[in-house]
Amino acid sequence: MDSDKLDTADLEEEIVAALKTVYDPEIPVNIYEMGLIYDIDINEKGHVHVRMTLTSPACPVAGILPGEVEEKVQGVPGVESAEVELVWDPVWNPSMMTEAARLELGFF
């Protein structure tokens, strides 16, 4: 294995850890556990593309949350650049939350 090759699995773990520090101010569960992160794509040069959604297109933080996500991902050591794509398909629904998030919010 080339020693200069980026370990994308380890980098993805670090990115997920960073994403778990981002919260919608109205919801006491991080955006990762909420199921708002659809995909994290990392290329061999450390460029990261995140596909995410929000709970609703009318979400009050729609204008700032993607920028916060980009900033958090960009701050992870090994990330050369980060781009966040806000998507609406598939439409988010509560079944996308982790079990821990559903318990925290009282969804059974």
C-alpha positions in Angstrom: 0.0 0.0 0.0 1.2 3.5 -0.9 2.1 5.3 2.4 1.0 8.6 0.8 -2.5 7.2 0.1 -5.2 8.8 2.2 -7.1 6.5 4.6 -10.6 7.5 3.7 -12.2 5.2 6.2 -10.4 6.8 9.1 -11.1 10.3 7.6 -14.8 9.5 7.3 -14.9 8.5 11.0 -13.4 11.9 11.9 -15.8 13.7 9.6 -18.8 11.8 11.2 -17.5 12.8 14.7 -17.4 16.5 13.5 -20.9 16.2 12.1 -22.1 14.9 15.4 -21.3 18.3 16.9 -23.7 20.1 14.6 -27.3 20.7 15.8 -30.4 22.3 14.5 -31.1 24.8 17.2 -34.7 23.7 17.5 -33.8 19.9 17.9 -31.7 18.5 20.7 -30.2 15.8 18.5 -27.2 16.2 16.2 -27.8 16.3 12.4 -26.0 13.0 11.8 -28.2 11.0 14.3 -31.2 12.9 12.8 -30.5 11.2 9.5 -29.9 14.5 7.7 -26.6 13.4 6.2 -27.2 11.3 3.2 -23.7 10.7 1.8 -20.1 11.6 2.5 -17.8 11.2 -0.5 -14.1 11.5 0.0 -11.6 11.3 -2.8 -8.0 10.3 -2.6 -6.8 13.9 -2.4 -9.0 14.8 0.7 -11.7 16.6 -1.1 -15.1 15.9 0.6 -18.6 16.2 -0.8 -21.4 15.9 1.7 -25.0 15.4 0.5 -27.5 16.5 3.2 -31.1 17.5 3.7 -33.1 19.4 6.3 -36.3 18.3 8.0 -38.2 20.7 5.8 -37.5 23.2 3.0 -39.0 25.8 5.2 -36.5 25.0 8.0 -35.4 28.3 9.7 -31.7 27.3 9.6 -31.7 26.4 5.9 -29.5 29.4 5.1 -26.9 28.7 7.8 -26.8 25.0 8.6 -25.1 23.8 5.3 -22.4 26.5 5.8 -21.8 25.3 9.4 -21.5 21.7 8.1 -19.0 22.7 5.5 -17.0 24.6 8.1 -16.9 21.6 10.5 -15.9 19.2 7.7 -13.2 21.6 6.5 -11.8 21.7 10.0 -11.1 18.0 10.1 -7.4 17.3 9.7 -6.8 15.6 6.3 -9.7 17.4 4.6 -8.3 19.6 1.8 -11.7 21.0 0.8 -15.3 20.5 1.6 -18.5 21.0 -0.4 -22.0 20.6 1.0 -24.9 19.9 -1.4 -28.4 20.5 0.0 -30.8 18.0 -1.5 -34.6 17.3 -1.1 -34.7 13.9 -2.6 -35.4 11.6 -0.8 -37.6 13.7 1.5 -36.4 13.4 5.1 -38.8 11.6 7.5 -38.5 10.5 11.1 -37.7 6.9 10.1 -34.3 8.1 8.9 -33.3 8.9 12.5 -31.1 6.5 14.5 -32.8 4.6 17.3 -31.0 6.8 19.8 -32.4 9.9 18.2 -35.9 8.5 18.1 -35.7 7.7 21.8 -34.3 11.2 22.6 -37.2 12.8 20.8 -39.9 10.5 22.0 -40.6 8.7 18.7 -41.3 5.1 19.3 
